[in-house]
Amino acid sequence: MVQNIKLSLKYSTIEEKDIMKYADEVAEIHEELHKKSDDPNEFLGWLNLPKDYDKKEVEKIKKAAKKIQSDSEILLVIGIGGSYLGARAVIEALTNNFYNYLPKEQRKTPQILYVGNNLNPEYVNDLINLIGNRDLSINVISKSGTTTEPAIAFRIFRELLENKYGLKEAQKRIYVTTDSKKGALKQIAETENYTTFVIPDNIGGRYSVLTAVGLLPIATAGINIDELLEGAKFAQGKYLDRNLKYNDCYKYAVMRNILYKQYKNIEILVSYEPKLHYFIEWWKQLFAESEGKEEKGIYPTGAEFTTDLHSLGQYIQEGRRNLFETVLYVQEAMSDITIRQDEDNLDELNYLVGKGLSYVNKKAMQGTIEAHLEGEVPNIVLSIEKLDAYNLGHLIYFFELACAVSGKILGVNPFNQPGVEKYKTNMFRLLGKPEYVEANNKKEDKKQEKKVSKRQPKNKEGTKTKNKKYIIK
């Protein structure tokens, strides 16, 4: 097992001395985070989670995963945002590229499918058709149970499950991950006697992948969650060093902010591993919701190379110079293919004979980094030894902690997401949800009162008359 994520400054355009200017500030942030880590009113439960996680809960997760594996061909994960992205990121990173397309006998564990992350009817109908008559279990994940997308999906698929198996058997196939004490989903789970798992009060959705939120689907997919947690535990210990000089996690947070001050306000997380597609999606949510506030923040996006070099590559090379890249470099391929001799050599590839495809991929990465740096796009390179549960657990914790520190340097609260609620308020009003319609009507009434007040005639003392209808005598 590798014990380091290596951070390279070589292509970043940043010098060590510039990073060290933040040493005192980072030390203060470190103290603040760890001082508040046990405060139930702060969203810092993830900070000590790898060491202090609920062992009984994890054993319960493993038991439930084995049951799902034994009686279901599909596990349907219902959730949105942090309620599914972390699980999907880990599952797709650590399983076969075509995991969900493999025949049952080759897969050995259930297909993991996802719903409740959009409101598209065709998507839901296609999913129902795909499930067909195959045995199914559901893991619905929501703190409140009233988030529109997963709540609608749960209503639809809960009915499907009850019609298929009957009420009692359906109850045994529904697993609820929600608040420990309150919320609509908690109430439903208690009424129906569903198996439940807890979303800790002091951990926000985008930081929750190492809780039951992520661990139940991950374990069901056959991934060793003990190794995942062990990798995160190692990272927790490693990044306890408040000294910026020896803490690559904090250095990454600082480097982002240095580049941001140089008007590099778009960060592209780059991977040369197709399996990391949803890891990039998880990372995007982590940083976007944490830092995008008060008209501040780096815009986080992603690219998969070499694929996107043939679409986004031109812009990255020669477009606006407000970009920088963070490259995830996986050093060891889990398998390889050697390029063989072809006598005709019409494709002119014989110069590569005897070399592995992984070697070619690495040289493509090196050539791209050099080209982009020449095009004034700084590159931060993060290297991990290989793509396994231990290293991925380490990487998850690395980014969670770096995100928290980066947000603090930026001067925002990295643990809330007030802007997410705005679209919900408008949607609920437009859908006719009673309390939102009533609130909007009151708001409009106040607007009208203000308009009428401005038009009212003044009395002799110069003050406005009370708002009454004019009566013509």
C-alpha positions as CSV (number, residue, x, y, z in Angstrom):
1,M,0.0,0.0,0.0
2,V,1.3,3.4,-0.9
3,Q,1.5,5.8,1.9
4,N,1.7,9.1,0.0
5,I,-0.2,11.2,-2.5
6,K,2.6,13.1,-4.2
7,L,2.1,16.7,-5.1
8,S,4.3,18.2,-7.8
9,L,5.0,21.9,-8.2
10,K,7.1,21.4,-11.3
11,Y,4.5,22.5,-13.8
12,S,2.5,24.8,-11.6
13,T,4.4,28.1,-12.1
14,I,4.4,28.4,-8.3
15,E,7.4,28.5,-6.1
16,E,7.7,27.0,-2.6
17,K,8.5,30.4,-1.1
18,D,5.2,31.8,-2.4
19,I,3.3,28.9,-0.8
20,M,5.1,29.4,2.5
21,K,3.8,32.9,2.8
22,Y,0.5,31.3,3.8
23,A,2.1,29.2,6.6
24,D,0.7,31.2,9.6
25,E,-2.8,31.5,8.0
26,V,-3.0,27.8,7.3
27,A,-1.8,26.9,10.8
28,E,-4.6,29.1,12.2
29,I,-7.2,27.4,9.9
30,H,-5.9,24.0,11.0
31,E,-6.3,24.9,14.7
32,E,-9.8,26.3,14.0
33,L,-11.0,23.2,12.2
34,H,-9.7,20.7,14.7
35,K,-10.8,22.8,17.7
36,K,-14.4,22.7,16.4
37,S,-14.3,19.1,15.1
38,D,-16.4,17.7,18.0
39,D,-18.9,20.6,18.0
40,P,-22.3,19.1,17.0
41,N,-23.3,22.5,15.5
42,E,-20.4,22.5,13.1
43,F,-20.3,20.3,9.9
44,L,-16.9,18.9,10.7
45,G,-17.8,15.3,11.6
46,W,-16.0,14.1,8.5
47,L,-12.7,15.4,9.9
48,N,-12.2,12.6,12.5
49,L,-14.6,10.1,10.9
50,P,-11.9,7.6,9.5
51,K,-10.6,7.1,13.0
52,D,-13.8,7.4,15.0
53,Y,-16.5,5.9,12.7
54,D,-19.3,3.8,14.2
55,K,-18.0,0.3,14.0
56,K,-21.4,-1.3,14.7
57,E,-22.9,0.7,11.9
58,V,-20.2,-0.5,9.5
59,E,-20.9,-4.1,10.5
60,K,-24.6,-3.6,9.9
61,I,-23.8,-2.2,6.5
62,K,-21.7,-5.3,5.6
63,K,-24.5,-7.6,6.7
64,A,-27.1,-5.6,4.7
65,A,-24.8,-5.7,1.6
66,K,-24.5,-9.5,1.8
67,K,-28.3,-9.8,2.0
68,I,-28.7,-7.6,-1.1
69,Q,-26.1,-9.6,-2.9
70,S,-27.9,-12.9,-2.0
71,D,-31.4,-11.9,-3.0
72,S,-31.1,-9.1,-5.6
73,E,-29.7,-8.7,-9.1
74,I,-30.1,-4.9,-8.9
75,L,-29.6,-2.4,-6.1
76,L,-31.4,0.9,-7.0
77,V,-29.7,3.8,-5.3
78,I,-32.1,6.8,-4.9
79,G,-30.4,10.1,-4.2
80,I,-29.1,13.3,-5.6
81,G,-25.9,15.3,-5.2
82,G,-23.9,14.1,-2.2
83,S,-26.4,11.4,-1.6
84,Y,-25.2,9.4,-4.6
85,L,-22.2,11.0,-6.3
86,G,-19.6,9.7,-3.7
87,A,-20.9,6.1,-3.9
88,R,-21.0,6.2,-7.7
89,A,-17.5,7.7,-7.8
90,V,-16.0,4.9,-5.8
91,I,-18.0,2.1,-7.4
92,E,-17.0,3.1,-11.0
93,A,-13.4,3.8,-10.0
94,L,-12.9,0.3,-8.5
95,T,-15.0,-2.0,-10.7
96,N,-14.8,-3.1,-14.3
97,N,-15.2,-0.3,-16.8
98,F,-18.3,-2.2,-18.1
99,Y,-19.5,-3.4,-14.7
100,N,-23.2,-2.9,-15.3
101,Y,-23.0,-4.5,-18.8
102,L,-21.4,-7.7,-17.7
103,P,-23.5,-10.9,-17.5
104,K,-24.7,-11.8,-14.1
105,E,-22.3,-14.7,-13.7
106,Q,-19.3,-12.5,-14.5
107,R,-20.4,-9.7,-12.3
108,K,-21.0,-11.8,-9.1
109,T,-22.5,-8.7,-7.3
110,P,-25.7,-6.8,-8.1
111,Q,-25.9,-4.1,-10.8
112,I,-25.9,-0.7,-9.1
113,L,-28.3,1.7,-10.8
114,Y,-29.2,5.2,-9.9
115,V,-32.4,7.3,-9.9
116,G,-33.7,10.4,-8.2
117,N,-30.9,12.5,-9.6
118,N,-33.1,14.1,-12.3
119,L,-36.8,14.7,-13.1
120,N,-36.8,13.2,-16.6
121,P,-39.7,10.8,-17.3
122,E,-37.9,9.0,-20.2
123,Y,-35.0,8.2,-17.9
124,V,-37.4,6.7,-15.3
125,N,-39.4,4.7,-17.8
126,D,-36.2,3.4,-19.4
127,L,-35.0,2.3,-16.0
128,I,-38.3,0.5,-15.2
129,N,-38.0,-1.3,-18.5
130,L,-34.4,-2.2,-17.8
131,I,-35.3,-3.7,-14.4
132,G,-38.1,-5.8,-15.8
133,N,-38.7,-8.9,-13.7
134,R,-35.3,-9.0,-12.1
135,D,-35.0,-9.1,-8.3
136,L,-34.5,-5.7,-6.9
137,S,-33.6,-3.9,-3.7
138,I,-33.7,-0.1,-3.0
139,N,-31.4,2.1,-1.0
140,V,-33.0,5.6,-0.6
141,I,-30.7,8.3,0.7
142,S,-32.0,11.6,1.9
143,K,-31.6,13.6,5.1
144,S,-35.1,15.0,5.1
145,G,-37.0,12.8,2.7
146,T,-38.6,15.8,1.0
147,T,-36.0,16.7,-1.6
148,T,-38.1,16.6,-4.7
149,E,-36.1,14.4,-7.1
150,P,-35.4,11.5,-4.8
151,A,-38.8,11.8,-3.0
152,I,-40.6,11.4,-6.3
153,A,-38.4,8.5,-7.4
154,F,-38.9,6.7,-4.1
155,R,-42.7,7.0,-4.4
156,I,-42.6,5.5,-7.9
157,F,-40.2,2.6,-7.1
158,R,-41.6,1.9,-3.7
159,E,-44.9,1.3,-5.4
160,L,-43.2,-0.9,-8.0
161,L,-41.5,-2.9,-5.3
162,E,-44.8,-3.4,-3.3
163,N,-46.7,-4.5,-6.5
164,K,-43.9,-6.9,-7.4
165,Y,-43.3,-8.6,-4.0
166,G,-46.2,-7.6,-1.7
167,L,-46.0,-5.3,1.2
168,K,-44.1,-7.5,3.7
169,E,-41.4,-8.7,1.3
170,A,-41.0,-5.2,-0.1
171,Q,-40.3,-3.9,3.4
172,K,-37.3,-6.3,3.6
173,R,-35.9,-4.9,0.4
174,I,-36.0,-1.2,1.2
175,Y,-32.9,0.3,3.0
176,V,-33.2,3.8,4.2
177,T,-30.2,6.1,4.9
178,T,-31.5,9.2,6.6
179,D,-31.5,11.4,9.8
180,S,-31.3,9.5,13.1
181,K,-34.3,11.3,14.7
182,K,-36.4,13.5,12.4
183,G,-37.6,14.0,8.8
184,A,-40.3,12.6,6.5
185,L,-38.1,9.7,5.4
186,K,-37.3,8.7,9.0
187,Q,-41.0,8.7,9.8
188,I,-41.8,6.6,6.8
189,A,-39.0,4.1,7.7
190,E,-40.3,3.8,11.3
191,T,-43.9,3.3,10.1
192,E,-42.9,0.6,7.5
193,N,-40.2,-1.0,9.6
194,Y,-37.5,-0.5,7.0
195,T,-33.8,-1.2,7.7
196,T,-32.3,2.2,8.5
197,F,-28.8,3.7,8.4
198,V,-27.8,7.1,9.8
199,I,-26.6,10.2,8.1
200,P,-24.6,12.0,10.9
201,D,-26.0,15.4,11.9
202,N,-22.6,17.0,11.6
203,I,-21.6,15.8,8.1
204,G,-22.9,17.5,5.0
205,G,-23.9,15.6,1.9
206,R,-20.8,16.3,-0.2
207,Y,-18.6,15.2,2.7
208,S,-20.6,12.0,3.5
209,V,-19.1,9.3,1.1
210,L,-17.4,7.5,4.0
211,T,-20.6,7.2,6.0
212,A,-23.5,4.9,5.3
213,V,-24.5,7.3,2.5
214,G,-21.7,5.9,0.4
215,L,-20.7,2.7,2.2
216,L,-23.8,0.6,1.7
217,P,-23.9,0.8,-2.2
218,I,-20.1,0.5,-2.2
219,A,-20.1,-2.6,-0.1
220,T,-22.9,-4.1,-2.2
221,A,-20.8,-3.7,-5.3
222,G,-18.2,-6.0,-3.6
223,I,-15.7,-3.3,-2.7
224,N,-13.7,-3.6,0.6
225,I,-15.0,-0.7,2.7
226,D,-12.5,-1.6,5.5
227,E,-9.6,-0.8,3.1
228,L,-11.4,2.4,1.9
229,L,-11.7,3.6,5.5
230,E,-8.2,2.5,6.3
231,G,-6.8,4.7,3.4
232,A,-8.8,7.6,4.7
233,K,-7.5,6.9,8.3
234,F,-4.0,7.0,7.1
235,A,-4.7,10.4,5.3
236,Q,-6.3,11.7,8.5
237,G,-3.1,11.0,10.5
238,K,-0.8,12.2,7.7
239,Y,-2.5,15.6,7.3
240,L,-2.6,16.4,11.1
241,D,0.7,18.2,10.5
242,R,-0.1,21.9,10.6
243,N,3.3,22.8,9.2
244,L,2.6,23.8,5.6
245,K,6.1,22.8,4.5
246,Y,5.3,19.1,5.1
247,N,1.6,19.0,4.3
248,D,0.8,18.4,0.6
249,C,-2.9,18.6,1.2
250,Y,-2.6,22.1,2.6
251,K,-0.2,23.1,-0.1
252,Y,-2.7,22.1,-2.8
253,A,-5.3,24.3,-1.0
254,V,-2.9,27.2,-1.0
255,M,-1.8,26.7,-4.6
256,R,-5.4,27.0,-5.8
257,N,-5.8,30.3,-4.0
258,I,-2.5,31.7,-5.4
259,L,-3.6,30.9,-8.9
260,Y,-7.0,32.3,-8.2
261,K,-5.4,35.6,-7.2
262,Q,-3.6,35.5,-10.6
263,Y,-7.0,35.5,-12.3
264,K,-6.9,31.7,-12.9
265,N,-10.5,31.2,-11.9
266,I,-11.3,27.9,-13.6
267,E,-9.8,24.7,-12.4
268,I,-10.0,21.6,-14.6
269,L,-9.6,18.3,-12.8
270,V,-7.9,16.0,-15.4
271,S,-7.7,12.3,-15.5
272,Y,-6.3,9.8,-18.0
273,E,-8.4,7.0,-16.4
274,P,-12.0,6.6,-17.7
275,K,-12.9,5.0,-14.4
276,L,-12.5,8.3,-12.7
277,H,-15.3,10.0,-14.6
278,Y,-17.7,10.1,-11.6
279,F,-14.8,10.9,-9.2
280,I,-14.4,14.1,-11.1
281,E,-18.2,14.6,-10.8
282,W,-18.0,14.1,-7.0
283,W,-15.0,16.6,-6.9
284,K,-16.9,19.2,-8.9
285,Q,-19.8,19.1,-6.4
286,L,-17.4,19.2,-3.4
287,F,-15.6,22.4,-4.5
288,A,-18.6,24.1,-6.3
289,E,-20.9,23.9,-3.3
290,S,-18.1,24.7,-0.8
291,E,-16.5,27.7,-2.5
292,G,-19.0,29.2,-4.9
293,K,-20.4,32.0,-2.6
294,E,-20.5,35.7,-2.2
295,E,-19.5,36.1,-5.9
296,K,-16.2,34.3,-5.1
297,G,-14.6,31.0,-6.0
298,I,-12.8,29.0,-8.6
299,Y,-15.2,27.3,-11.1
300,P,-14.5,23.6,-10.9
301,T,-14.8,21.5,-14.0
302,G,-13.3,18.3,-15.4
303,A,-11.8,16.7,-18.5
304,E,-11.0,13.1,-19.5
305,F,-7.8,12.9,-21.5
306,T,-6.9,11.9,-24.1
307,T,-10.6,11.9,-25.2
308,D,-11.3,15.6,-24.4
309,L,-8.0,16.7,-26.1
310,H,-10.0,16.2,-29.3
311,S,-12.8,18.5,-28.2
312,L,-11.7,20.9,-25.4
313,G,-8.0,20.6,-26.2
314,Q,-8.0,23.5,-28.6
315,Y,-9.6,25.9,-26.1
316,I,-7.3,24.8,-23.2
317,Q,-4.2,25.3,-25.4
318,E,-5.1,28.7,-26.9
319,G,-8.3,30.1,-25.4
320,R,-8.7,32.5,-22.6
321,R,-5.8,32.2,-20.1
322,N,-8.0,32.0,-17.0
323,L,-7.5,28.2,-16.6
324,F,-5.3,25.9,-14.6
325,E,-5.3,22.1,-14.4
326,T,-5.0,19.6,-11.6
327,V,-3.9,16.2,-13.0
328,L,-4.7,13.0,-11.3
329,Y,-1.9,10.7,-12.2
330,V,-2.3,6.9,-11.5
331,Q,1.2,5.5,-11.6
332,E,0.4,1.8,-12.0
333,A,-2.1,0.4,-14.4
334,M,-4.1,-2.6,-13.1
335,S,-3.6,-4.4,-16.5
336,D,-1.8,-3.6,-19.8
337,I,-1.7,-4.5,-23.5
338,T,1.5,-4.8,-25.5
339,I,1.7,-3.4,-29.0
340,R,2.7,-6.1,-31.5
341,Q,4.6,-6.1,-34.8
342,D,2.7,-5.6,-38.0
343,E,4.6,-6.4,-41.2
344,D,2.8,-3.9,-43.4
345,N,3.0,-1.1,-40.9
346,L,0.5,0.9,-42.8
347,D,-0.5,2.7,-39.6
348,E,3.1,3.5,-39.0
349,L,3.0,2.2,-35.4
350,N,5.9,-0.3,-35.5
351,Y,8.1,2.2,-33.6
352,L,5.9,1.3,-30.6
353,V,6.4,-2.4,-30.8
354,G,7.0,-4.0,-27.4
355,K,5.6,-1.0,-25.5
356,G,2.5,-1.2,-23.3
357,L,-0.6,0.9,-23.8
358,S,-0.1,2.3,-20.3
359,Y,3.4,3.6,-21.4
360,V,1.8,5.4,-24.4
361,N,-0.9,6.9,-22.1
362,K,1.7,8.2,-19.7
363,K,3.7,9.8,-22.5
364,A,0.5,11.4,-23.8
365,M,0.0,12.9,-20.3
366,Q,3.5,14.2,-20.1
367,G,3.3,15.7,-23.6
368,T,0.0,17.3,-22.8
369,I,1.2,18.9,-19.5
370,E,4.3,20.3,-21.3
371,A,2.1,21.7,-24.1
372,H,-0.5,23.3,-21.8
373,L,2.3,24.8,-19.6
374,E,3.8,26.3,-22.8
375,G,0.3,27.7,-23.5
376,E,0.3,29.4,-20.0
377,V,-2.0,26.9,-18.3
378,P,-0.4,25.9,-15.0
379,N,-0.6,22.2,-14.0
380,I,-0.7,20.8,-10.5
381,V,0.1,17.1,-10.6
382,L,-1.3,14.7,-7.9
383,S,0.2,11.2,-8.1
384,I,-1.2,8.0,-6.5
385,E,0.4,4.6,-6.8
386,K,-2.6,2.7,-8.1
387,L,-6.4,2.8,-8.2
388,D,-7.5,0.6,-5.3
389,A,-9.7,1.1,-2.2
390,Y,-6.9,2.1,0.1
391,N,-5.6,4.8,-2.2
392,L,-9.0,6.1,-3.2
393,G,-9.9,6.4,0.5
394,H,-6.8,8.5,0.9
395,L,-7.6,10.6,-2.1
396,I,-11.2,11.3,-0.9
397,Y,-9.9,12.5,2.5
398,F,-7.2,14.6,0.8
399,F,-9.8,16.5,-1.3
400,E,-12.3,16.9,1.6
401,L,-9.7,18.5,3.8
402,A,-8.1,20.6,1.1
403,C,-11.5,21.9,0.1
404,A,-12.3,23.0,3.7
405,V,-8.9,24.8,4.0
406,S,-9.2,26.3,0.6
407,G,-12.6,27.7,1.4
408,K,-11.4,29.2,4.6
409,I,-8.5,30.9,2.8
410,L,-11.0,32.2,0.3
411,G,-13.0,33.7,3.2
412,V,-16.3,31.7,2.7
413,N,-18.1,29.1,4.8
414,P,-17.2,25.8,3.0
415,F,-19.9,23.8,4.8
416,N,-23.2,25.4,3.7
417,Q,-24.9,25.8,0.3
418,P,-27.5,28.6,0.6
419,G,-27.7,29.2,-3.2
420,V,-29.0,25.6,-3.8
421,E,-32.3,26.5,-2.2
422,K,-33.3,29.3,-4.6
423,Y,-34.3,27.0,-7.5
424,K,-36.3,24.8,-5.1
425,T,-38.3,27.8,-3.8
426,N,-39.2,28.8,-7.4
427,M,-40.0,25.3,-8.4
428,F,-42.2,24.6,-5.5
429,R,-44.1,27.9,-6.1
430,L,-44.6,27.0,-9.8
431,L,-45.7,23.5,-8.9
432,G,-48.3,24.9,-6.6
433,K,-46.9,23.6,-3.2
434,P,-49.3,25.3,-0.8
435,E,-46.9,26.9,1.7
436,Y,-44.8,28.3,-1.1
437,V,-47.8,29.7,-3.0
438,E,-49.1,31.3,0.2
439,A,-45.6,32.8,0.9
440,N,-45.4,34.2,-2.6
441,N,-48.9,35.7,-2.4
442,K,-48.0,37.5,0.8
443,K,-44.8,38.7,-0.8
444,E,-46.8,40.0,-3.8
445,D,-49.4,41.7,-1.5
446,K,-46.6,43.5,0.3
447,K,-45.2,44.7,-3.1
448,Q,-48.6,46.0,-4.0
449,E,-49.0,47.8,-0.7
450,K,-45.7,49.6,-1.2
451,K,-46.8,50.7,-4.7
452,V,-50.1,52.0,-3.5
453,S,-48.3,53.7,-0.5
454,K,-46.1,55.6,-3.0
455,R,-49.1,56.9,-5.0
456,Q,-51.1,58.1,-2.0
457,P,-51.9,61.8,-1.7
458,K,-50.4,63.7,1.2
459,N,-52.5,65.6,3.8
460,K,-51.9,69.1,5.0
461,E,-49.2,68.1,7.4
462,G,-47.3,66.6,4.5
463,T,-47.7,62.9,5.6
464,K,-49.3,60.2,3.5
465,T,-52.9,59.3,4.2
466,K,-53.7,55.7,5.4
467,N,-54.2,53.1,2.7
468,K,-58.0,53.2,2.1
469,K,-60.1,53.0,-1.0
470,Y,-61.1,56.3,-2.5
471,I,-64.8,56.9,-2.2
472,I,-66.6,59.1,-4.7
473,K,-69.4,61.0,-3.2
